[in-house]
Amino acid sequence: MAELLDGAGKLGWVLVRSVLRFVFMFFNNCVAIPSYCFYLLLLQPLRIWDSATFWHIEGIMFKWLLAMVSSWGWIAGYTVTEWGDDVRPISEEEAMVIVNHQSTGDVCTLMMCLQDKGTVVRKMMWLMDHVFKYTNFGLVSLIHGDFFIRQGKAHRDKQLVYLKDHLDKYYHSRDRKWIVLFPEGGFLRKRRETSQLFAKKNSLPHLTHVTLPRLGATHVILKTLSAQQENGSVSGETKTPNQTGNKRKGLQWVIDVTIAYPKARPMDIQTWIFGYRPPTVTHVHYRMYPIKEVPVEAEALTDWLYQRFVEKEDLLAHFYDTGSFPPEDGQKEAAPRQMTLDPVWLCMIQSFAFISGYMWYRVLQNLYCSLF
């Protein structure tokens, strides 16, 4: 009987905590997102007069919004341990980031672990499923200039044309540096069976922890944002100017990111919001490739991309067997790094959001009263 009461008490506390977290996040969204929109609306004259400064300010506020999302998981004990290459030294260089995709929590994990990577978060562009456009954060991503891609064979060719146009229009003009995509084109649980059937039919590797990636978006990004050399690889130099007139170097790196969850249990957005799972450490592995090593021709790029996901399969298999990623070449054992967030900074951002929300509420209330 005592054990039953104890279990009921723990369940009751989890429910109460989940409700409190949901209420807080609901109001957090209600003040933070409208405030972001109103500030940018107020700054529209600056966008015309000095576009670079406008997008600099927008990027800072965008990073703050992503930091708020990160704080939801942080206060629940959901942290990140990083492995492999240290990407912070190249945070100011242009890079394409390819990530395995297991659940909706992957995006939240990236929002968290990229917070301490210099200006990356405020200068990054996301490629995400078009359904995300209709979520609470969709309007923010739309304003920021992220690209929403529609899945399926019926839309594939048109979407790639739209992607190229989007990159031409927004990537350089808004001074973007990192572009993040999930080449698998969907969640692991949804695509695994189809991917394995395709692999068997075409004598390709049988993958369990990832699926075979799709080429389209990766190919368009490389062709659009990098200069092609005669040998079929991409160059580290491009003469495309940014909005300030300075010449840009173009893509310098491809960063291969592998996300692993303990016991292969992905963290979804519901867990991130309600916090009903015990404190969990998500593991993120980085591997950097100079852009000159990346082929740009379709067939060679397909082989290169498949090889990266075969490596991801091996990395994840090792992690699920041992609880850690394998050491890098030349190392005896892997050295993990604990990713941390500054709680004081997070509190300041949250306070600014609620103060701004109240301020804009009063402004709109006074405007309404003066008009009606």
Backbone torsions as a table, in degrees:
resi	resn	phi	psi	omega
1	MET	NA	-41.8	179.6
2	ALA	-61.9	-40.5	179.0
3	GLU	-65.3	-37.7	179.5
4	LEU	-64.8	-43.8	178.9
5	LEU	-65.5	-39.3	178.7
6	ASP	-63.9	-42.1	178.0
7	GLY	-64.8	-39.9	178.7
8	ALA	-65.0	-38.9	178.7
9	GLY	-63.9	-42.3	178.9
10	LYS	-65.1	-41.6	179.0
11	LEU	-64.0	-41.7	178.7
12	GLY	-61.3	-40.7	178.8
13	TRP	-65.7	-39.5	177.5
14	VAL	-61.1	-42.3	-179.6
15	LEU	-66.0	-44.4	179.4
16	VAL	-62.3	-45.0	179.6
17	ARG	-63.0	-39.9	179.1
18	SER	-63.5	-41.7	179.0
19	VAL	-64.8	-43.4	179.6
20	LEU	-63.6	-41.6	178.2
21	ARG	-63.0	-43.1	-178.7
22	PHE	-64.1	-42.8	179.5
23	VAL	-61.5	-44.5	179.4
24	PHE	-61.6	-46.0	-177.9
25	MET	-68.0	-33.4	177.0
26	PHE	-61.2	-49.5	179.6
27	PHE	-69.7	-32.4	176.1
28	ASN	-59.5	-45.5	176.5
29	ASN	-65.0	-40.1	-176.2
30	CYS	-65.9	-26.4	179.6
31	VAL	-99.8	-37.5	-172.5
32	ALA	-74.2	-48.3	-175.6
33	ILE	-68.5	-48.2	175.1
34	PRO	-60.1	-37.1	179.1
35	SER	-62.4	-44.2	176.4
36	TYR	-55.4	-45.8	-178.5
37	CYS	-66.8	-43.1	-178.5
38	PHE	-67.4	-39.7	177.5
39	TYR	-60.9	-43.8	-179.5
40	LEU	-69.3	-33.8	175.4
41	LEU	-63.9	-41.0	178.3
42	LEU	-65.0	-29.4	-176.3
43	LEU	-92.2	9.4	-179.1
44	GLN	-57.9	-37.7	174.8
45	PRO	-59.4	-36.1	177.0
46	LEU	-64.8	-35.2	179.0
47	ARG	-60.7	-35.6	179.8
48	ILE	-77.2	-40.8	-175.3
49	TRP	-78.7	-42.8	-177.1
50	ASP	-145.3	85.9	-175.0
51	SER	-60.9	-38.5	-177.7
52	ALA	-62.0	-43.6	179.4
53	THR	-67.1	-38.8	178.4
54	PHE	-59.0	-48.5	-177.2
55	TRP	-73.7	-23.2	172.5
56	HIS	-65.5	-45.8	178.5
57	ILE	-65.9	-43.1	178.6
58	GLU	-59.3	-41.0	-179.6
59	GLY	-63.3	-38.9	178.1
60	ILE	-63.1	-45.3	-179.9
61	MET	-67.7	-34.4	176.9
62	PHE	-63.1	-42.2	177.8
63	LYS	-62.8	-39.4	178.6
64	TRP	-62.1	-41.3	179.3
65	LEU	-63.0	-43.4	178.6
66	LEU	-66.9	-31.5	176.3
67	ALA	-66.2	-34.9	176.8
68	MET	-63.3	-43.3	176.8
69	VAL	-61.6	-42.1	178.3
70	SER	-60.3	-38.1	-177.5
71	SER	-66.0	-28.1	178.4
72	TRP	-60.3	-43.6	178.0
73	GLY	-76.5	-35.2	-177.2
74	TRP	-60.5	-45.9	-177.3
75	ILE	-72.0	-15.4	176.2
76	ALA	-89.7	-2.9	179.7
77	GLY	90.1	16.2	178.2
78	TYR	-93.4	105.2	-174.5
79	THR	-116.5	176.7	-176.8
80	VAL	-129.0	134.2	169.9
81	THR	-112.6	132.4	-175.0
82	GLU	-107.0	146.8	-178.3
83	TRP	-134.0	167.5	174.1
84	GLY	78.7	-146.2	-176.4
85	ASP	-67.2	148.4	174.3
86	ASP	-90.4	114.0	-174.1
87	VAL	-90.2	-5.5	-177.3
88	ARG	-61.0	-37.5	179.6
89	PRO	-63.0	-19.8	-179.2
90	ILE	-108.3	19.1	-175.4
91	SER	-64.7	-21.9	179.6
92	GLU	-95.5	-2.0	177.6
93	GLU	-97.0	160.4	-177.1
94	GLU	-81.6	138.2	-176.4
95	ALA	-150.2	149.1	169.2
96	MET	-103.8	129.5	-175.9
97	VAL	-111.1	121.1	177.8
98	ILE	-110.1	132.3	-171.0
99	VAL	-132.1	141.3	171.2
100	ASN	-72.9	153.1	-171.2
101	HIS	-127.5	114.8	-179.5
102	GLN	-114.8	-31.4	-175.8
103	SER	-163.2	177.4	177.9
104	THR	-66.6	-20.3	178.9
105	GLY	-71.7	-14.4	179.2
106	ASP	-60.0	-41.7	-179.2
107	VAL	-64.9	-43.6	178.2
108	CYS	-61.6	-40.1	178.2
109	THR	-61.7	-43.5	178.4
110	LEU	-66.2	-39.4	176.7
111	MET	-57.1	-36.4	-179.0
112	MET	-76.3	-53.0	-169.7
113	CYS	-74.6	-14.1	177.3
114	LEU	-93.3	-2.2	-177.7
115	GLN	-62.4	-34.0	-177.3
116	ASP	-97.4	22.8	-178.4
117	LYS	-107.7	55.6	176.0
118	GLY	62.5	-131.9	-177.1
119	THR	-92.0	12.2	-173.1
120	VAL	-55.6	-50.1	-172.6
121	VAL	-62.5	-42.2	-176.1
122	ARG	-78.7	-13.7	-179.9
123	LYS	-114.2	21.0	-177.3
124	MET	-103.6	156.6	174.6
125	MET	-121.7	135.8	-179.9
126	TRP	-105.3	142.3	166.0
127	LEU	-107.3	122.1	-175.8
128	MET	-144.0	163.0	179.8
129	ASP	-59.7	144.1	-175.5
130	HIS	-62.9	-21.5	179.3
131	VAL	-61.7	-31.0	-178.8
132	PHE	-61.6	-23.3	179.8
133	LYS	-60.4	-26.8	-174.7
134	TYR	-97.8	11.8	175.9
135	THR	-91.2	177.6	-179.7
136	ASN	-61.6	-29.2	-177.4
137	PHE	-93.1	-1.6	-175.7
138	GLY	-62.3	-40.4	-179.2
139	LEU	-63.7	-39.1	178.4
140	VAL	-62.5	-46.9	179.8
141	SER	-64.2	-35.2	179.0
142	LEU	-64.8	-44.4	178.7
143	ILE	-66.6	-41.5	-178.3
144	HIS	-64.7	-26.6	178.7
145	GLY	103.3	20.0	175.0
146	ASP	-69.7	161.7	-177.7
147	PHE	-109.7	128.6	179.0
148	PHE	-101.8	118.3	-175.1
149	ILE	-106.3	136.2	180.0
150	ARG	-94.8	127.2	-176.6
151	GLN	-83.8	162.5	175.6
152	GLY	111.7	147.7	-177.9
153	LYS	-60.3	-35.2	-176.3
154	ALA	-64.4	-25.2	-176.1
155	HIS	-108.4	-8.6	-166.1
156	ARG	-57.5	-52.3	-175.3
157	ASP	-64.2	-44.2	179.7
158	LYS	-63.7	-39.2	-178.2
159	GLN	-63.4	-35.6	179.1
160	LEU	-69.0	-35.1	175.2
161	VAL	-66.2	-44.4	178.4
162	TYR	-62.0	-37.8	179.9
163	LEU	-63.4	-45.4	179.3
164	LYS	-61.5	-43.5	178.6
165	ASP	-62.3	-39.6	-179.5
166	HIS	-64.4	-44.2	178.7
167	LEU	-63.3	-43.3	179.2
168	ASP	-61.3	-36.1	-174.0
169	LYS	-83.7	-38.7	-168.0
170	TYR	-115.6	-28.0	-170.6
171	TYR	-63.6	-52.5	-178.3
172	HIS	-79.2	-37.4	-176.2
173	SER	-65.5	-25.4	178.7
174	ARG	-105.0	13.0	174.6
175	ASP	56.7	47.5	177.3
176	ARG	-77.5	148.6	-177.8
177	LYS	-121.2	-41.9	179.9
178	TRP	-115.3	140.7	175.2
179	ILE	-125.9	128.0	-171.6
180	VAL	-112.0	130.4	177.5
181	LEU	-143.8	159.1	177.4
182	PHE	-113.0	94.2	-172.9
183	PRO	-62.6	-18.7	179.9
184	GLU	-67.3	-22.3	175.6
185	GLY	77.8	15.4	179.4
186	GLY	166.1	175.5	-178.9
187	PHE	-71.1	149.0	-178.9
188	LEU	-54.9	-47.7	-175.6
189	ARG	-63.6	-26.0	-178.3
190	LYS	-87.4	-29.3	-172.3
191	ARG	-105.9	-10.9	-171.4
192	ARG	-59.3	-50.5	-176.1
193	GLU	-62.0	-44.5	179.0
194	THR	-63.3	-41.1	179.8
195	SER	-64.3	-41.4	-179.5
196	GLN	-67.2	-37.1	176.4
197	LEU	-65.5	-41.5	177.7
198	PHE	-63.9	-41.3	179.7
199	ALA	-64.1	-42.3	179.4
200	LYS	-64.2	-40.1	-177.8
201	LYS	-68.0	-31.6	-174.7
202	ASN	-110.3	17.3	177.8
203	SER	54.9	44.9	178.0
204	LEU	-106.0	164.6	-177.6
205	PRO	-59.1	142.9	175.8
206	HIS	-85.4	117.0	-175.9
207	LEU	-112.5	140.1	-178.9
208	THR	-113.6	-39.7	-174.2
209	HIS	-94.2	-11.6	173.3
210	VAL	-140.4	175.4	174.5
211	THR	-121.2	165.0	179.0
212	LEU	-65.2	131.8	-177.1
213	PRO	-76.2	159.5	174.1
214	ARG	-98.2	145.3	-170.1
215	LEU	-84.3	-35.0	-163.8
216	GLY	-45.4	-62.4	-174.9
217	ALA	-64.8	-39.5	179.0
218	THR	-61.0	-43.3	-179.2
219	HIS	-63.7	-44.8	-179.3
220	VAL	-62.8	-42.5	-179.0
221	ILE	-63.1	-46.4	179.8
222	LEU	-63.5	-42.9	-178.6
223	LYS	-67.4	-34.6	-174.4
224	THR	-83.7	-38.4	-171.2
225	LEU	-102.9	-0.4	179.2
226	SER	-132.1	153.6	176.5
227	ALA	-88.3	138.6	-177.6
228	GLN	-90.8	138.0	176.0
229	GLN	-96.7	169.9	-177.9
230	GLU	-67.7	-26.2	-177.0
231	ASN	-83.4	3.9	176.7
232	GLY	93.3	-6.0	175.4
233	SER	-93.7	-178.6	-179.1
234	VAL	-108.9	150.5	-176.7
235	SER	-90.4	159.5	176.2
236	GLY	-89.8	6.5	-178.8
237	GLU	-126.6	139.9	172.9
238	THR	-144.3	145.9	-176.8
239	LYS	-94.6	11.7	179.9
240	THR	-68.6	122.2	-179.7
241	PRO	-81.0	154.2	173.2
242	ASN	-91.7	-171.8	-173.5
243	GLN	-66.7	-19.8	179.3
244	THR	-91.8	-1.9	178.6
245	GLY	93.2	-5.4	179.0
246	ASN	-77.6	145.2	177.6
247	LYS	-74.1	139.4	179.7
248	ARG	-102.9	152.0	178.7
249	LYS	-81.8	-16.5	-175.9
250	GLY	80.4	-174.4	179.6
251	LEU	-59.5	130.1	179.0
252	GLN	-109.9	-23.0	-174.0
253	TRP	-142.9	152.5	161.2
254	VAL	-113.0	123.9	-179.2
255	ILE	-107.6	116.0	-179.2
256	ASP	-93.1	111.7	-176.7
257	VAL	-107.7	128.5	178.1
258	THR	-118.7	119.8	-179.7
259	ILE	-100.5	130.1	180.0
260	ALA	-128.2	134.0	177.5
261	TYR	-108.4	142.0	178.7
262	PRO	-54.9	134.5	179.7
263	LYS	59.2	23.1	177.8
264	ALA	57.8	31.2	176.9
265	ARG	-103.2	98.7	-176.6
266	PRO	-62.5	149.9	175.9
267	MET	-92.0	117.0	179.4
268	ASP	-97.4	172.9	-176.1
269	ILE	-66.4	-29.5	178.3
270	GLN	-64.8	-42.2	176.6
271	THR	-63.1	-41.2	-179.3
272	TRP	-61.4	-37.5	-177.5
273	ILE	-79.0	-51.2	-172.6
274	PHE	-86.0	-23.5	175.3
275	GLY	66.1	32.1	-176.8
276	TYR	-82.9	-11.4	176.2
277	ARG	-86.4	143.1	176.9
278	PRO	-57.7	160.5	179.0
279	PRO	-47.9	131.4	-172.5
280	THR	-133.6	140.6	175.9
281	VAL	-103.7	119.7	174.3
282	THR	-93.6	138.1	-175.1
283	HIS	-108.6	130.6	-176.8
284	VAL	-124.5	124.3	-178.5
285	HIS	-110.4	133.3	-179.9
286	TYR	-113.8	140.5	171.4
287	ARG	-140.4	125.4	-174.8
288	MET	-102.6	138.9	176.8
289	TYR	-126.6	123.5	174.4
290	PRO	-58.5	142.0	-174.5
291	ILE	-62.3	-25.7	180.0
292	LYS	-67.7	-18.1	178.7
293	GLU	-87.7	-3.4	-173.7
294	VAL	-100.2	119.2	177.9
295	PRO	-71.2	150.6	-178.6
296	VAL	-110.1	-19.4	177.3
297	GLU	-69.3	144.2	-168.4
298	ALA	-55.6	-49.4	-175.6
299	GLU	-66.0	-46.7	179.8
300	ALA	-66.3	-37.6	179.4
301	LEU	-67.4	-37.5	177.2
302	THR	-59.7	-47.0	178.6
303	ASP	-61.2	-42.8	-179.1
304	TRP	-63.1	-43.5	-177.9
305	LEU	-68.8	-39.4	175.8
306	TYR	-60.1	-41.4	-179.1
307	GLN	-62.9	-36.5	178.2
308	ARG	-63.3	-38.0	-178.1
309	PHE	-80.1	-24.7	169.6
310	VAL	-65.8	-40.6	175.9
311	GLU	-64.0	-39.1	176.0
312	LYS	-60.8	-41.0	178.0
313	GLU	-58.6	-45.4	179.4
314	ASP	-65.6	-41.3	178.5
315	LEU	-61.0	-45.8	-177.9
316	LEU	-69.8	-38.3	177.6
317	ALA	-61.2	-42.0	178.1
318	HIS	-64.9	-41.7	-179.0
319	PHE	-64.6	-44.5	-178.4
320	TYR	-68.9	-25.3	177.7
321	ASP	-81.6	-36.4	-171.0
322	THR	-116.0	-17.4	-176.9
323	GLY	86.2	5.5	178.4
324	SER	-149.0	161.4	175.7
325	PHE	-83.8	155.1	-179.5
326	PRO	-69.4	155.8	178.5
327	PRO	-68.3	154.8	176.9
328	GLU	-73.0	165.4	178.8
329	ASP	-58.4	130.9	179.6
330	GLY	89.8	-3.8	178.9
331	GLN	-109.9	146.7	178.1
332	LYS	-81.2	-33.7	177.6
333	GLU	-148.3	152.1	-178.2
334	ALA	-72.0	146.4	-179.6
335	ALA	-115.8	101.5	179.4
336	PRO	-74.1	155.5	177.8
337	ARG	-126.6	128.3	179.9
338	GLN	-82.2	121.3	178.4
339	MET	-83.9	132.6	-177.1
340	THR	-127.2	153.9	173.4
341	LEU	-118.3	150.4	-179.9
342	ASP	-85.6	111.2	-177.7
343	PRO	-62.7	-32.3	178.5
344	VAL	-65.3	-43.7	178.1
345	TRP	-62.4	-42.0	178.5
346	LEU	-63.0	-40.9	178.6
347	CYS	-64.6	-39.6	179.3
348	MET	-64.1	-41.5	179.7
349	ILE	-65.7	-44.7	179.1
350	GLN	-62.9	-41.2	179.5
351	SER	-63.5	-42.4	178.5
352	PHE	-61.5	-38.8	-179.9
353	ALA	-63.9	-46.2	-178.3
354	PHE	-70.6	-36.6	176.1
355	ILE	-64.8	-42.7	178.9
356	SER	-64.4	-42.4	178.6
357	GLY	-58.9	-43.3	179.0
358	TYR	-66.5	-40.7	180.0
359	MET	-60.8	-47.9	-179.3
360	TRP	-67.1	-32.7	175.1
361	TYR	-61.5	-44.7	179.7
362	ARG	-66.6	-39.8	178.3
363	VAL	-61.1	-48.2	-179.5
364	LEU	-67.0	-37.0	178.6
365	GLN	-63.9	-45.7	178.8
366	ASN	-65.2	-38.1	177.9
367	LEU	-64.0	-42.1	179.2
368	TYR	-63.4	-44.6	-178.4
369	CYS	-65.1	-35.6	-179.8
370	SER	-71.8	-27.6	-179.7
371	LEU	-87.1	-34.0	-174.7
372	PHE	-121.2	NA	NA
